Amino acid sequence: MTSPHPHDLLRLSDGAADTLPADAPPWTRCALRTTPWVVVRRAAAPDGLIAVGVRGSDRSHRHAWSVTPADVCRRVAPEDLIDVQPPSGAEVAAIRAFGSVRPLLAESGLAWGPTGSVGFELATGSPTASPDSDLDLLVRAPDLSSAVLDRLVALQRDFDRLDARVDCQVEIPTGAIALPEVLSTSRDVLVKTPHGPRLLRRALAVR
């Protein structure tokens, strides 16, 4: 299996819920038995393990965990989901917005994909996005050259016209930065790294 990256979704083998530690919240076992998928976290993990998060039905139900590569049956990256059709009857605003951003992001020429509740729903077929869900997106940028920034500016302008709120993270070699922060003129930017959020000088973060 290719090494997973943050926001990748992993389908776990049958019985993975039984390997949860004894002190895991009770809802985690039910969640994994119903939908045996986890999301890769941007966090350091012990050698040989993958840092993941378990999603529950409630927004407050998020649990950090680690799994072995042997537990993983399938890996789905955000980019693998761009052409997946939402489950029949999915009419929440974030799902509709996903249909609207497809052509916009295709025109940008940047690699991208849905994450969050929409990405989880597209990968698993389990209804996860709710009426108040954001549309979470990941855009991969090899650098932040003027050409790339121009494309990101155009995307932000298009996102602002949508009915649903778009939370877009720009993935660069250093980590991930929220799109509005990438486009700001601030000297420092908040970068999400495997060792936690770090406030870095813009020149250091994007080089």
Residue pairs with C-beta under 8 A, 6 or more apart in sequence:
1 69
1 72
1 75
2 75
4 10
4 40
4 50
4 72
4 75
5 40
5 77
6 40
6 41
6 42
6 171
6 176
7 39
7 40
7 77
7 78
7 113
7 115
7 119
7 138
8 39
8 40
8 75
8 76
8 77
8 78
9 37
9 38
9 39
9 40
9 75
9 76
9 119
9 120
9 123
9 124
10 37
10 38
10 39
10 40
10 50
10 52
10 67
10 72
10 74
10 75
10 76
11 36
11 37
11 72
11 73
11 74
11 75
11 76
12 32
12 36
12 37
12 38
12 67
12 71
12 72
12 73
13 36
13 70
13 71
13 72
13 73
14 36
16 32
16 36
16 67
16 71
17 28
17 29
17 32
17 33
17 36
18 29
19 67
19 71
20 28
20 29
20 32
20 65
24 63
24 65
25 56
25 61
25 63
27 56
27 57
27 58
27 61
28 54
28 56
28 61
28 63
28 65
31 54
31 55
31 56
31 57
31 61
32 38
32 54
34 126
35 55
35 124
35 126
37 55
37 120
37 123
37 124
38 52
38 53
38 54
38 55
38 65
38 67
39 52
39 53
39 55
39 115
39 120
40 50
40 51
40 52
40 53
41 51
41 52
41 53
41 64
42 51
42 175
42 176
42 192
42 193
42 194
43 51
43 64
43 194
44 51
44 194
44 195
45 51
45 66
46 66
48 68
48 69
49 66
49 67
49 68
50 66
50 67
50 68
50 69
50 72
51 64
51 65
51 66
52 64
52 65
52 66
52 67
53 62
53 63
53 64
53 65
54 61
54 62
54 63
54 65
55 61
55 62
55 120
55 128
56 62
56 63
76 123
77 113
78 112
78 113
78 114
78 115
78 119
78 137
78 138
79 111
79 112
79 113
80 113
80 123
81 113
81 114
81 119
81 122
81 123
82 102
82 105
82 112
82 113
82 114
84 122
84 123
86 95
86 98
86 121
86 122
87 121
87 125
87 127
90 121
90 127
90 129
92 129
92 130
92 131
92 133
93 131
93 133
93 163
93 164
94 117
94 118
94 129
94 133
94 134
94 135
94 164
95 118
95 121
95 129
96 163
96 164
97 135
97 162
97 163
97 164
97 166
98 114
98 118
98 135
100 162
101 135
101 137
101 158
101 159
101 162
101 166
104 155
104 158
105 112
105 137
105 139
105 155
108 139
108 151
108 152
108 154
108 155
109 151
110 139
110 140
110 141
110 148
110 151
111 139
111 140
112 137
112 138
112 139
112 140
113 119
113 137
113 138
114 122
114 135
114 136
114 137
114 138
115 136
115 137
115 138
115 169
116 133
116 134
116 135
116 136
116 167
117 128
117 129
117 130
117 133
117 136
118 128
118 129
118 133
118 135
118 136
119 136
120 126
120 128
121 127
121 128
121 129
133 164
134 164
134 165
134 166
134 167
135 162
135 164
135 165
135 166
135 167
136 166
136 167
136 168
136 169
137 166
137 167
137 168
137 169
138 168
138 169
138 171
138 176
139 152
139 155
139 168
139 169
139 170
139 171
139 179
140 170
140 171
141 148
141 152
141 170
141 171
141 172
142 148
142 172
142 173
143 172
143 206
144 170
144 172
144 182
144 206
149 182
149 183
152 170
152 179
152 182
152 183
153 183
155 168
155 179
156 168
156 179
156 180
156 183
159 166
159 168
159 179
167 178
168 178
168 179
169 176
169 177
169 178
169 179
169 192
170 176
170 177
170 178
170 179
170 182
172 205
172 206
174 191
174 193
174 200
174 205
174 206
175 191
175 192
175 193
175 194
175 198
175 205
176 191
176 192
177 189
177 190
177 191
177 192
177 205
178 190
181 189
181 190
182 189
186 202
187 201
187 202
188 199
188 200
188 201
188 202
189 199
189 200
189 202
189 205
189 206
190 197
190 198
190 199
191 197
191 198
191 199
191 200
191 205
